Structures are given as C-alpha cells and as structure tokens.
Amino acid sequence: MTPTPPGKRTSGNPAARAHIELTVKQQREQQKQQKLAEYQRQLARRRRSRLTWWIVGGAAAVAIVAVITASIVFAPKPAGYQAGGTGATIEGVETFSNATQHVSGTVDYPQNPPAGGPHNQYWLNCGIYDQPQTNENAVHSLEHGAVWVTYDKTRVSAADLDALKAQLPPSYAILSPYEGLPTPIVLSAWNAQLKLDSATDSRIPTFFEEYWRSQNVPEPTASCSGAIDGPGKQS
C-alpha cells in the first residue's frame, strides 16, 4: 500500500476523498485568484504613479517653457541706432582734434576721461564693466567707432545704472565706472564728449545716433572685440 504523504488529508471513503480533493482545488484556485488580484492592484498603482509623474513632469515642462518664453519676450531689448551720424549739433557736446598714434606706457590725456589721442596697440573689448578700465586700451576702442560711457559710482544709483544700460547698443559701446569725473556721467567718442548729470538725459540717445560707429574715426571698420577683456567684465 502506498504511504500517504505527510500533511495530505486522506479518507477511506471515496466520496469523502473526492470532497477533500475538491476543497483543496478550491483553496488553490482561491489563492491563485487572490494573487492575481494583488498583481492587478500593483499594476494599477504603477499605472497611476506613472500617470502622476507624467502629469507633474508635463506641467513642469510647460512651466519651464513659459518662463523661458517670458524671459525672451519681456527681456529689455538693446537700443538700436543708425551708424554714421548726420552732422547734427548736440547741445553741450565738446569736440577736439586728437591725433592717433600707437604708444607704449601711459598717456597724459588732455580730456578727462580721454576722447581720443595716442593709445595702446591693443583695444579694450566692448562691453559692460563694473571696474575702471585702462585709458590707453579704451581710447583704441574709440578709434574703432565705439562710445565709452563712464560714470561716477558715488553719484550714480543702481536705478541710474540700469537706465544707462538700457540705452546701450548691442555692440561698439563700453560702460565702466571712472574715478574723478567732472560730472556723474560722461559720454566719450573719438574727438567728441558730452558731460551729463542724469542717466535719463534725452541727449544720450542723440549722442549715440551721431557718434556711434562714426565714419569719421581713424578706423571706422575695425573690430571692437577679439583683443583685451578688462577687469570686471559683466557682458
């Protein structure tokens, strides 16, 4: 007689054995259904989790795109001027007759700040600086048609500085602090200069229109980049 495996319910009655075997099958089926139901619940949770992340990620992506778009749309646009000038007379502008020459060392300029004259062979790359720049390099940039906007840090507020930046063209302009200015703000081009008390003076854009990238400078087609970045360059 074959021994009954341990743990298995047996009965000498065939009907009883059949009932027991059916009960065992039902239990197994019930366990199988429970496992299947649990698996389906886990799948549903995973689907919900993925859907949540897709929604959150999509919303974040939309928000990022919106911020980038807004920064582009609402960012201040550089001022636009026509190069060359028209020969207009601007009240308060002083003109000079400085000669051009490449020299080494420092130069004792007749204007403060200088508006032309002998200069270093390397020009200052145009841009915005938060520190004073070397005269001899900046003057070389004027020779190429740049406008140098200098300001007294002790007499120009942060709002005034922002107003100056908003009036700068995208190229051929230098903005930097300068010690010992006669007025809070001075605009210098090659052989032309305008002293100002206010960053909102209406003559600022007029000066740029007349002297920015002037064809009357010694080197009107020369570059204002690719040479020297002075200290404290911001852009």
BELWOFEN-V49137 format. One record per residue. N is the residue number from 1. PHI is phi in radians with two decimals (* if undefined). OMEGA is omega in whole degrees, -180 to 180 (* if undefined). BURIAL is I if it has 9 or more other ideal C-beta (glycine too) atoms within 8 Angstrom, else O. Layout:
BEGIN
n={N,N}
phi={PHI,PHI}
omega={OMEGA,OMEGA}
burial={BURIAL,BURIAL}
END
This chain:
BEGIN
n={1,2,3,4,5,6,7,8,9,10,11,12,13,14,15,16,17,18,19,20,21,22,23,24,25,26,27,28,29,30,31,32,33,34,35,36,37,38,39,40,41,42,43,44,45,46,47,48,49,50,51,52,53,54,55,56,57,58,59,60,61,62,63,64,65,66,67,68,69,70,71,72,73,74,75,76,77,78,79,80,81,82,83,84,85,86,87,88,89,90,91,92,93,94,95,96,97,98,99,100,101,102,103,104,105,106,107,108,109,110,111,112,113,114,115,116,117,118,119,120,121,122,123,124,125,126,127,128,129,130,131,132,133,134,135,136,137,138,139,140,141,142,143,144,145,146,147,148,149,150,151,152,153,154,155,156,157,158,159,160,161,162,163,164,165,166,167,168,169,170,171,172,173,174,175,176,177,178,179,180,181,182,183,184,185,186,187,188,189,190,191,192,193,194,195,196,197,198,199,200,201,202,203,204,205,206,207,208,209,210,211,212,213,214,215,216,217,218,219,220,221,222,223,224,225,226,227,228,229,230,231,232,233,234,235}
phi={*,-1.26,-1.18,-1.38,-1.02,-1.07,1.53,-1.66,-1.27,-2.31,-2.70,-1.30,-1.53,-0.99,-1.12,-1.15,-1.10,-1.08,-1.15,-1.12,-1.09,-1.12,-1.08,-1.12,-1.09,-1.12,-1.12,-1.10,-1.10,-1.12,-1.10,-1.07,-1.14,-1.14,-1.12,-1.10,-1.11,-1.13,-1.09,-1.15,-1.13,-1.11,-1.06,-1.10,-1.10,-1.12,-1.08,-1.11,-1.12,-1.10,-1.09,-1.08,-1.15,-1.10,-1.15,-1.11,-1.10,-1.12,-1.13,-1.13,-1.10,-1.09,-1.13,-1.12,-1.06,-1.12,-1.14,-1.09,-1.08,-1.11,-1.13,-1.30,-1.18,-1.72,-1.16,-1.06,-1.53,-1.05,-1.17,-1.96,-2.30,-1.57,-1.27,2.04,1.45,-2.14,1.47,-1.20,-1.62,-2.00,-1.00,1.61,-1.34,-1.75,-2.08,-2.37,-2.28,-1.32,-1.64,-1.79,-2.89,-1.47,-2.39,-1.88,1.43,-1.58,-2.16,-1.58,-1.44,-1.32,-1.82,-2.31,-1.28,-1.17,-2.25,2.14,2.05,-1.00,-2.74,-1.19,-1.21,-1.86,-1.50,-1.48,-1.08,-1.12,2.69,-1.81,-2.17,-1.87,-2.31,-1.05,-2.00,-1.28,-0.92,-1.10,-1.39,-1.15,-1.10,-1.09,-1.16,-1.07,-1.06,-1.59,1.80,-1.38,-1.93,-1.83,-1.74,-1.95,-2.53,-1.57,-1.06,-1.42,-2.15,-2.12,-1.39,-1.10,-1.15,-1.11,-1.13,-1.08,-1.13,-1.16,-1.04,-1.15,-1.76,-1.46,-1.28,-1.27,-2.65,0.95,-2.56,-2.17,-2.14,-2.75,-1.24,-2.60,-1.50,1.38,-1.25,-1.29,-2.38,-1.01,-2.38,-2.37,-1.80,-2.19,-2.20,-1.15,1.15,-2.62,-2.67,-2.36,-1.67,-2.33,-1.79,-2.32,-1.34,-1.85,-1.05,-1.18,-1.41,-1.08,-1.11,-1.14,-1.09,-1.09,-1.02,-1.53,-2.01,-1.21,0.96,-1.08,-1.43,-1.62,-1.39,-1.07,-2.28,-1.22,-1.88,-1.33,-1.34,-2.06,-2.53,1.42,-2.10,-1.99,-1.56,-1.33,-1.19,1.30,-1.23,-1.75,-2.83}
omega={-178,-179,178,179,-179,177,-179,-179,179,177,179,-179,-179,180,-180,179,179,180,-180,-180,178,179,180,178,179,179,179,179,179,178,179,180,179,178,179,179,179,178,179,177,178,177,-180,178,179,179,179,180,179,179,179,-180,176,180,-180,180,178,179,179,179,178,-180,179,179,180,180,-180,180,-180,-180,179,-176,-172,178,179,180,176,179,180,179,176,-180,171,-180,-178,-177,-179,177,-179,-180,176,-180,175,178,-174,179,180,178,-180,180,175,-179,172,-180,-177,-179,175,-174,179,178,180,-1,-178,179,-179,180,179,-175,178,-178,180,-179,176,177,-179,-179,-179,-179,177,176,178,-178,-180,-177,-172,177,-180,179,177,177,176,179,180,178,179,171,-178,179,180,-178,178,-176,-178,-177,179,-178,177,178,178,-180,176,179,177,-179,-178,-178,-180,172,-177,-179,178,175,177,174,-180,173,-178,-178,174,179,178,178,-178,-177,175,175,-179,170,-180,179,175,-177,179,179,-174,176,-173,177,179,179,-177,-180,-179,178,178,178,178,180,-175,-170,180,-179,179,177,-179,178,-178,-178,-172,-178,-178,-175,173,176,177,179,-174,167,179,-180,174,180,-179,-180,*}
burial={O,O,O,O,O,O,O,O,O,O,O,O,O,O,O,I,I,O,O,I,O,O,O,I,O,O,O,O,O,O,O,O,O,O,O,O,O,O,O,O,O,O,O,O,O,O,O,O,O,O,O,O,O,O,O,O,O,O,O,O,O,O,O,O,O,O,O,O,O,O,O,O,O,O,O,O,O,O,I,O,I,O,O,O,I,O,O,O,O,I,O,O,I,I,O,I,O,I,O,I,O,O,I,O,O,O,I,O,I,O,I,O,I,I,I,I,I,I,I,I,O,O,I,I,I,I,I,I,I,O,I,O,I,O,I,I,I,I,I,I,I,I,I,I,I,I,I,I,I,I,I,I,O,O,O,I,O,O,O,I,I,O,I,I,I,O,I,I,I,O,O,I,I,I,I,I,I,I,O,O,I,O,I,I,I,I,I,I,I,I,I,I,I,I,I,I,O,O,I,O,I,O,I,I,I,I,I,I,I,I,I,I,I,I,O,O,I,O,O,I,O,I,O,I,O,O,I,O,O,I,O,O,I,O,O}
END
